[in-house]
């Protein structure tokens, strides 16, 4: 019984920690994923100097760059990636200080 209460308290405490920091966090979503032609990036950030999104293939070659300079708060954009080959790509959200978040994107067809 003691173990269960400790686990519940730890889980509850972690939840409060994440909630308390929500004003300085970044969220970066890709949809749909897997994608065929058009992909939507949804970015919500505050207190970060966002520069852009860089998309890399499996061998680390940059295949696309999306400039986000001057954007603040919530940003949603849809881009055509039909020219990319089928495979796995890594989408990195950058600031002046480097990568903020990274997401995997699967390109079908």
C-alpha positions as CSV (number, residue, x, y, z in Angstrom):
1,X,0.0,0.0,0.0
2,X,2.8,2.4,0.9
3,X,4.4,1.8,-2.6
4,X,1.2,2.6,-4.4
5,X,0.7,5.9,-2.5
6,X,4.3,6.9,-3.2
7,X,3.9,6.2,-7.0
8,X,0.7,8.1,-7.1
9,X,2.2,11.1,-5.3
10,X,5.3,11.1,-7.6
11,X,3.1,10.9,-10.7
12,X,0.8,13.7,-9.4
13,X,3.9,15.9,-8.5
14,X,5.4,15.4,-12.0
15,X,2.1,16.6,-13.5
16,X,2.1,19.8,-11.5
17,X,5.7,20.4,-12.6
18,X,4.9,20.2,-16.2
19,X,1.8,22.4,-15.7
20,X,3.7,25.1,-13.9
21,X,6.2,25.4,-16.7
22,X,3.7,25.6,-19.5
23,X,4.3,29.4,-20.1
24,X,7.8,28.7,-21.3
25,X,7.4,25.4,-23.2
26,X,7.2,24.7,-26.9
27,X,5.0,22.3,-28.6
28,X,5.8,21.0,-32.1
29,X,3.3,18.7,-33.9
30,X,3.3,17.1,-37.4
31,X,0.1,15.9,-39.0
32,X,-0.8,13.7,-40.7
33,X,2.1,11.3,-39.9
34,X,2.7,9.2,-42.0
35,X,2.2,11.8,-44.8
36,X,1.8,11.5,-48.5
37,X,1.9,15.0,-50.1
38,X,0.9,17.8,-47.7
39,X,2.1,18.0,-44.1
40,X,0.9,20.5,-41.5
41,X,3.3,21.8,-38.8
42,X,1.7,23.2,-35.7
43,X,4.0,25.1,-33.4
44,X,3.1,26.8,-30.1
45,X,5.9,28.6,-28.3
46,X,6.7,31.4,-25.9
47,X,9.9,32.9,-24.6
48,X,11.9,31.2,-27.3
49,X,13.6,32.8,-30.3
50,X,12.4,30.4,-33.0
51,X,14.3,30.6,-36.3
52,X,12.9,27.8,-38.4
53,X,12.3,24.1,-39.1
54,X,15.0,22.0,-40.9
55,X,14.0,18.7,-42.4
56,X,16.7,16.0,-42.8
57,X,16.7,12.7,-44.5
58,X,18.0,9.4,-42.9
59,X,21.7,10.2,-43.9
60,X,21.6,13.7,-42.4
61,X,21.2,15.7,-45.6
62,X,19.0,18.8,-45.2
63,X,16.2,18.5,-47.7
64,X,14.0,21.5,-46.7
65,X,14.1,24.6,-44.6
66,X,11.0,26.5,-43.3
67,X,11.8,30.1,-42.1
68,X,9.9,31.1,-39.0
69,X,11.6,34.4,-38.3
70,X,9.2,37.0,-36.9
71,X,6.5,34.4,-36.0
72,X,5.3,34.3,-32.4
73,X,2.9,32.3,-30.3
74,X,0.8,29.7,-32.3
75,X,1.8,29.1,-35.9
76,X,0.3,26.5,-38.3
77,X,1.5,25.9,-41.8
78,X,0.9,23.3,-44.5
79,X,3.7,22.5,-47.0
80,X,3.9,20.3,-50.0
81,X,6.5,17.5,-49.6
82,X,5.4,15.4,-52.6
83,X,8.9,15.9,-54.2
84,X,10.5,14.1,-51.3
85,X,11.3,10.4,-51.6
86,X,9.4,7.8,-49.5
87,X,11.2,7.3,-46.2
88,X,11.9,8.6,-42.7
89,X,12.7,12.3,-42.1
90,X,13.7,14.2,-39.0
91,X,12.1,17.7,-38.5
92,X,14.1,19.9,-36.1
93,X,12.7,23.1,-34.7
94,X,15.6,25.5,-34.2
95,X,16.3,28.6,-32.2
96,X,19.5,30.7,-32.0
97,X,20.8,28.3,-29.5
98,X,20.2,25.1,-31.5
99,X,17.5,22.4,-31.6
100,X,14.5,23.0,-29.4
101,X,12.5,19.9,-30.4
102,X,12.8,17.2,-33.0
103,X,10.1,15.0,-34.6
104,X,10.2,12.0,-36.9
105,X,8.1,12.2,-40.1
106,X,7.3,9.2,-42.3
107,X,6.8,10.0,-46.0
108,X,4.6,7.4,-47.9
109,X,4.4,7.1,-51.7
